[in-house]
Amino acid sequence: MDFSQVITSSLEVVRAHQQNQPIVALESTVITHGLPRPQNLALAQDMEQAVRAEGAVPATIAILDGKIQAGLNPGQLERLSNADDAIKISLRDFATALVKGKPGGTTVAGTMFVAQKTGIQVFATGGIGGVHKEAHLDVSTDLQALASIPMIVVCAGAKSILDLPATLEYLETLGVPVVGYGTDKFPEFFSTGGKLPVSVRLDTPEEVAAFASTHWGLGMHSAVLVCQPLPDHLAIPSAEIAPILEQVSNEVRERQKTNSMTGQEVTPYELRRVNELSHGRSMQANLALLTNNARLAGKLARSLNSYARQSRPL
């Protein structure tokens, strides 16, 4: 079995490739594991609409009906949002889902893998995974994917439940450019950040397209991580979210002592508890940043497409 036997693209995505239209990949763990029903489906629809509003074609990536899907039709999107047995799909999990016939929501790493295989160069997510506070050997596969897959990845920084300084240090070691879109500081997911620096600030889609094209043209193989902060009126102030994050981190440490929580269970638990303790504010911020990032990704995909056409030899 090879990749061509297990991949299928939606008619919309196939047509976009044929007509050289800009395409934006979207992850699906936020649908299967990140949000409760019915917010998960509404958010998926909103992200796709945000991409379309910027003149690009959305390609939500998932595993469904025994196939890796690059682009879902409305019925498939709804079915995925209601799947009770969906697996969280990072790089190690594709074969498991396909062999066992399970549906799956792709993580940042999983989505990047499929996007690269299907010729998509721009991807929008909420926040990347990284180095966990509770155990520094617990490092997300997202970071390795960012180091090895050339793609523009739009996010609101790393999930703020993580060890952000360690995550940024890891990205530097892996040679991944961390672009602050309209900011000199690394966004902190729910809050705007303000302490940790990015490696470069860029202020327009055209600058990002030129930067990414130059980076890859030099022979680099890493992603370009574009970090966009939430607008201030939608963000949660750091002083308010910090005590909640500390409490949730302590809860995780206690559970890990008894081996009652390991691996992929940590992040969904932490996000759920943060939402409970913030009385739903973190979910509202999460929804806002996801659609915000999808909108920017649509602009970047269009600019990258235009830049490639202008740079093509006559």
KOLLUMMAR-161971 format. One record per residue (C-alpha): chain; x negated, y negated, z negated; residue in three letters; residue number from 1. Coordinates in steps of 0.02 Angstrom, whole numbers, m for minus. Layout:
N
{A, {X, Y, Z}, ala, NUM}
...
//
This chain:
314
{A, {0, 0, 0}, met, 1}
{A, {m63, m175, 41}, asp, 2}
{A, {3, m349, 8}, phe, 3}
{A, {94, m362, 175}, ser, 4}
{A, {203, m215, 126}, gln, 5}
{A, {267, m293, m35}, val, 6}
{A, {284, m477, 10}, ile, 7}
{A, {436, m560, 86}, thr, 8}
{A, {462, m745, 119}, ser, 9}
{A, {629, m834, 126}, ser, 10}
{A, {692, m894, 294}, leu, 11}
{A, {666, m1073, 236}, glu, 12}
{A, {483, m1040, 193}, val, 13}
{A, {452, m943, 354}, val, 14}
{A, {525, m1088, 454}, arg, 15}
{A, {420, m1214, 357}, ala, 16}
{A, {261, m1119, 400}, his, 17}
{A, {310, m1109, 583}, gln, 18}
{A, {347, m1295, 591}, gln, 19}
{A, {195, m1344, 485}, asn, 20}
{A, {304, m1425, 350}, gln, 21}
{A, {234, m1458, 176}, pro, 22}
{A, {277, m1320, 50}, ile, 23}
{A, {270, m1320, m141}, val, 24}
{A, {257, m1160, m241}, ala, 25}
{A, {356, m1152, m404}, leu, 26}
{A, {330, m1029, m546}, glu, 27}
{A, {470, m922, m617}, ser, 28}
{A, {420, m876, m796}, thr, 29}
{A, {507, m1036, m848}, val, 30}
{A, {666, m956, m778}, ile, 31}
{A, {642, m781, m849}, thr, 32}
{A, {552, m818, m1013}, his, 33}
{A, {539, m1006, m1043}, gly, 34}
{A, {716, m1070, m1058}, leu, 35}
{A, {884, m1003, m1118}, pro, 36}
{A, {1035, m982, m1005}, arg, 37}
{A, {1109, m1081, m921}, pro, 38}
{A, {971, m1214, m934}, gln, 39}
{A, {850, m1098, m844}, asn, 40}
{A, {952, m1093, m684}, leu, 41}
{A, {994, m1278, m689}, ala, 42}
{A, {810, m1319, m710}, leu, 43}
{A, {758, m1206, m566}, ala, 44}
{A, {886, m1290, m453}, gln, 45}
{A, {831, m1463, m510}, asp, 46}
{A, {647, m1425, m474}, met, 47}
{A, {687, m1362, m300}, glu, 48}
{A, {793, m1516, m267}, gln, 49}
{A, {652, m1630, m329}, ala, 50}
{A, {532, m1550, m204}, val, 51}
{A, {658, m1568, m61}, arg, 52}
{A, {690, m1750, m106}, ala, 53}
{A, {506, m1785, m67}, glu, 54}
{A, {514, m1704, 104}, gly, 55}
{A, {437, m1536, 59}, ala, 56}
{A, {504, m1357, 52}, val, 57}
{A, {512, m1268, m117}, pro, 58}
{A, {452, m1088, m133}, ala, 59}
{A, {501, m1016, m301}, thr, 60}
{A, {395, m859, m323}, ile, 61}
{A, {454, m704, m416}, ala, 62}
{A, {473, m516, m404}, ile, 63}
{A, {648, m458, m358}, leu, 64}
{A, {720, m305, m272}, asp, 65}
{A, {552, m217, m273}, gly, 66}
{A, {466, m356, m176}, lys, 67}
{A, {358, m507, m211}, ile, 68}
{A, {468, m652, m155}, gln, 69}
{A, {396, m815, m88}, ala, 70}
{A, {551, m923, m92}, gly, 71}
{A, {720, m874, m163}, leu, 72}
{A, {892, m907, m91}, asn, 73}
{A, {1026, m975, m210}, pro, 74}
{A, {1096, m802, m247}, gly, 75}
{A, {925, m731, m287}, gln, 76}
{A, {885, m879, m399}, leu, 77}
{A, {1045, m849, m497}, glu, 78}
{A, {1012, m662, m512}, arg, 79}
{A, {836, m694, m577}, leu, 80}
{A, {903, m816, m706}, ser, 81}
{A, {1019, m680, m774}, asn, 82}
{A, {894, m535, m770}, ala, 83}
{A, {882, m455, m943}, asp, 84}
{A, {736, m340, m900}, asp, 85}
{A, {619, m463, m814}, ala, 86}
{A, {432, m442, m844}, ile, 87}
{A, {314, m588, m870}, lys, 88}
{A, {198, m573, m719}, ile, 89}
{A, {16, m625, m732}, ser, 90}
{A, {m119, m550, m621}, leu, 91}
{A, {m125, m382, m710}, arg, 92}
{A, {64, m358, m705}, asp, 93}
{A, {110, m354, m520}, phe, 94}
{A, {81, m168, m499}, ala, 95}
{A, {178, m130, m659}, thr, 96}
{A, {332, m224, m598}, ala, 97}
{A, {324, m153, m422}, leu, 98}
{A, {296, 28, m477}, val, 99}
{A, {430, 22, m611}, lys, 100}
{A, {551, m75, m501}, gly, 101}
{A, {571, m218, m626}, lys, 102}
{A, {608, m400, m586}, pro, 103}
{A, {476, m523, m642}, gly, 104}
{A, {441, m706, m671}, gly, 105}
{A, {268, m763, m616}, thr, 106}
{A, {152, m862, m729}, thr, 107}
{A, {34, m999, m668}, val, 108}
{A, {m97, m868, m622}, ala, 109}
{A, {30, m752, m542}, gly, 110}
{A, {109, m892, m441}, thr, 111}
{A, {m60, m955, m381}, met, 112}
{A, {m108, m781, m323}, phe, 113}
{A, {49, m763, m216}, val, 114}
{A, {43, m943, m154}, ala, 115}
{A, {m135, m921, m91}, gln, 116}
{A, {m90, m756, m6}, lys, 117}
{A, {55, m841, 84}, thr, 118}
{A, {m36, m1000, 137}, gly, 119}
{A, {37, m1123, 11}, ile, 120}
{A, {m85, m1254, m54}, gln, 121}
{A, {17, m1353, m182}, val, 122}
{A, {97, m1285, m340}, phe, 123}
{A, {199, m1369, m478}, ala, 124}
{A, {214, m1305, m655}, thr, 125}
{A, {248, m1376, m829}, gly, 126}
{A, {87, m1346, m925}, gly, 127}
{A, {m55, m1224, m893}, ile, 128}
{A, {m108, m1091, m1016}, gly, 129}
{A, {m275, m1104, m1102}, gly, 130}
{A, {m370, m1062, m1261}, val, 131}
{A, {m258, m1021, m1410}, his, 132}
{A, {m287, m1106, m1576}, lys, 133}
{A, {m253, m947, m1674}, glu, 134}
{A, {m383, m840, m1585}, ala, 135}
{A, {m514, m912, m1467}, his, 136}
{A, {m534, m744, m1383}, leu, 137}
{A, {m351, m761, m1329}, asp, 138}
{A, {m383, m854, m1166}, val, 139}
{A, {m251, m869, m1031}, ser, 140}
{A, {m281, m789, m861}, thr, 141}
{A, {m224, m957, m792}, asp, 142}
{A, {m399, m1027, m821}, leu, 143}
{A, {m484, m892, m717}, gln, 144}
{A, {m356, m918, m579}, ala, 145}
{A, {m391, m1104, m581}, leu, 146}
{A, {m576, m1066, m564}, ala, 147}
{A, {m557, m954, m412}, ser, 148}
{A, {m404, m1006, m310}, ile, 149}
{A, {m417, m1167, m206}, pro, 150}
{A, {m251, m1254, m232}, met, 151}
{A, {m180, m1417, m299}, ile, 152}
{A, {m94, m1376, m464}, val, 153}
{A, {19, m1511, m536}, val, 154}
{A, {51, m1502, m723}, cys, 155}
{A, {76, m1607, m880}, ala, 156}
{A, {m89, m1546, m951}, gly, 157}
{A, {m101, m1385, m1052}, ala, 158}
{A, {37, m1330, m1168}, lys, 159}
{A, {11, m1431, m1327}, ser, 160}
{A, {23, m1274, m1435}, ile, 161}
{A, {m152, m1232, m1372}, leu, 162}
{A, {m326, m1287, m1423}, asp, 163}
{A, {m339, m1430, m1299}, leu, 164}
{A, {m523, m1477, m1325}, pro, 165}
{A, {m575, m1294, m1304}, ala, 166}
{A, {m464, m1277, m1150}, thr, 167}
{A, {m542, m1430, m1069}, leu, 168}
{A, {m716, m1368, m1112}, glu, 169}
{A, {m675, m1201, m1031}, tyr, 170}
{A, {m612, m1288, m874}, leu, 171}
{A, {m774, m1389, m865}, glu, 172}
{A, {m877, m1231, m881}, thr, 173}
{A, {m777, m1153, m738}, leu, 174}
{A, {m802, m1307, m629}, gly, 175}
{A, {m618, m1355, m615}, val, 176}
{A, {m589, m1541, m582}, pro, 177}
{A, {m460, m1612, m704}, val, 178}
{A, {m377, m1758, m617}, val, 179}
{A, {m279, m1885, m718}, gly, 180}
{A, {m140, m1947, m605}, tyr, 181}
{A, {m123, m2129, m652}, gly, 182}
{A, {m211, m2100, m818}, thr, 183}
{A, {m387, m2087, m890}, asp, 184}
{A, {m331, m1970, m1029}, lys, 185}
{A, {m278, m1788, m1029}, phe, 186}
{A, {m88, m1775, m1052}, pro, 187}
{A, {m32, m1668, m1198}, glu, 188}
{A, {124, m1588, m1124}, phe, 189}
{A, {264, m1654, m1237}, phe, 190}
{A, {167, m1813, m1276}, ser, 191}
{A, {67, m1930, m1166}, thr, 192}
{A, {m101, m1893, m1245}, gly, 193}
{A, {m233, m2025, m1269}, gly, 194}
{A, {m384, m1940, m1348}, lys, 195}
{A, {m463, m1821, m1222}, leu, 196}
{A, {m535, m1883, m1056}, pro, 197}
{A, {m502, m1813, m883}, val, 198}
{A, {m645, m1788, m760}, ser, 199}
{A, {m576, m1914, m634}, val, 200}
{A, {m429, m2033, m618}, arg, 201}
{A, {m332, m2044, m454}, leu, 202}
{A, {m181, m2155, m428}, asp, 203}
{A, {m99, m2109, m263}, thr, 204}
{A, {m51, m1950, m168}, pro, 205}
{A, {m169, m2003, m29}, glu, 206}
{A, {m316, m2010, m151}, glu, 207}
{A, {m274, m1836, m217}, val, 208}
{A, {m263, m1765, m40}, ala, 209}
{A, {m432, m1840, 6}, ala, 210}
{A, {m510, m1780, m157}, phe, 211}
{A, {m446, m1601, m139}, ala, 212}
{A, {m497, m1591, 44}, ser, 213}
{A, {m671, m1656, 3}, thr, 214}
{A, {m690, m1536, m144}, his, 215}
{A, {m647, m1384, m38}, trp, 216}
{A, {m741, m1451, 113}, gly, 217}
{A, {m900, m1447, 10}, leu, 218}
{A, {m875, m1261, m15}, gly, 219}
{A, {m795, m1264, m188}, met, 220}
{A, {m669, m1128, m223}, his, 221}
{A, {m581, m1191, m379}, ser, 222}
{A, {m411, m1271, m394}, ala, 223}
{A, {m390, m1458, m416}, val, 224}
{A, {m289, m1481, m576}, leu, 225}
{A, {m181, m1638, m563}, val, 226}
{A, {m116, m1691, m734}, cys, 227}
{A, {31, m1810, m743}, gln, 228}
{A, {92, m1876, m911}, pro, 229}
{A, {275, m1892, m953}, leu, 230}
{A, {341, m2070, m951}, pro, 231}
{A, {333, m2145, m1126}, asp, 232}
{A, {522, m2151, m1146}, his, 233}
{A, {535, m1962, m1118}, leu, 234}
{A, {382, m1907, m1218}, ala, 235}
{A, {378, m1858, m1402}, ile, 236}
{A, {252, m1964, m1501}, pro, 237}
{A, {99, m1866, m1556}, ser, 238}
{A, {130, m1911, m1739}, ala, 239}
{A, {300, m1825, m1731}, glu, 240}
{A, {252, m1668, m1636}, ile, 241}
{A, {84, m1634, m1722}, ala, 242}
{A, {157, m1569, m1889}, pro, 243}
{A, {277, m1457, m1795}, ile, 244}
{A, {137, m1383, m1691}, leu, 245}
{A, {34, m1352, m1848}, glu, 246}
{A, {178, m1262, m1933}, gln, 247}
{A, {210, m1151, m1783}, val, 248}
{A, {25, m1111, m1767}, ser, 249}
{A, {22, m1056, m1950}, asn, 250}
{A, {174, m946, m1921}, glu, 251}
{A, {86, m860, m1776}, val, 252}
{A, {m70, m831, m1880}, arg, 253}
{A, {34, m746, m2015}, glu, 254}
{A, {120, m634, m1888}, arg, 255}
{A, {m46, m588, m1808}, gln, 256}
{A, {m115, m533, m1977}, lys, 257}
{A, {16, m395, m1980}, thr, 258}
{A, {m1, m357, m1793}, asn, 259}
{A, {182, m403, m1769}, ser, 260}
{A, {138, m522, m1626}, met, 261}
{A, {9, m502, m1491}, thr, 262}
{A, {m36, m556, m1314}, gly, 263}
{A, {102, m622, m1203}, gln, 264}
{A, {225, m637, m1347}, glu, 265}
{A, {133, m785, m1424}, val, 266}
{A, {172, m926, m1303}, thr, 267}
{A, {361, m893, m1284}, pro, 268}
{A, {378, m879, m1474}, tyr, 269}
{A, {283, m1042, m1502}, glu, 270}
{A, {384, m1138, m1374}, leu, 271}
{A, {548, m1073, m1446}, arg, 272}
{A, {500, m1119, m1624}, arg, 273}
{A, {439, m1292, m1573}, val, 274}
{A, {608, m1322, m1492}, asn, 275}
{A, {700, m1265, m1649}, glu, 276}
{A, {596, m1373, m1764}, leu, 277}
{A, {608, m1525, m1650}, ser, 278}
{A, {797, m1504, m1641}, his, 279}
{A, {795, m1481, m1453}, gly, 280}
{A, {684, m1629, m1412}, arg, 281}
{A, {542, m1521, m1347}, ser, 282}
{A, {659, m1434, m1224}, met, 283}
{A, {720, m1601, m1158}, gln, 284}
{A, {540, m1658, m1136}, ala, 285}
{A, {497, m1493, m1052}, asn, 286}
{A, {642, m1509, m929}, leu, 287}
{A, {591, m1687, m888}, ala, 288}
{A, {407, m1648, m858}, leu, 289}
{A, {448, m1497, m748}, leu, 290}
{A, {557, m1597, m630}, thr, 291}
{A, {434, m1742, m638}, asn, 292}
{A, {292, m1626, m586}, asn, 293}
{A, {395, m1547, m447}, ala, 294}
{A, {429, m1720, m377}, arg, 295}
{A, {245, m1766, m378}, leu, 296}
{A, {199, m1598, m301}, ala, 297}
{A, {317, m1634, m157}, gly, 298}
{A, {228, m1800, m126}, lys, 299}
{A, {57, m1718, m136}, leu, 300}
{A, {106, m1578, m17}, ala, 301}
{A, {165, m1706, 108}, arg, 302}
{A, {5, m1808, 90}, ser, 303}
{A, {m107, m1654, 103}, leu, 304}
{A, {m15, m1602, 261}, asn, 305}
{A, {m37, m1775, 335}, ser, 306}
{A, {m221, m1783, 286}, tyr, 307}
{A, {m255, m1614, 369}, ala, 308}
{A, {m173, m1672, 530}, arg, 309}
{A, {m272, m1834, 533}, gln, 310}
{A, {m435, m1742, 499}, ser, 311}
{A, {m408, m1610, 634}, arg, 312}
{A, {m525, m1629, 783}, pro, 313}
{A, {m441, m1687, 945}, leu, 314}
//
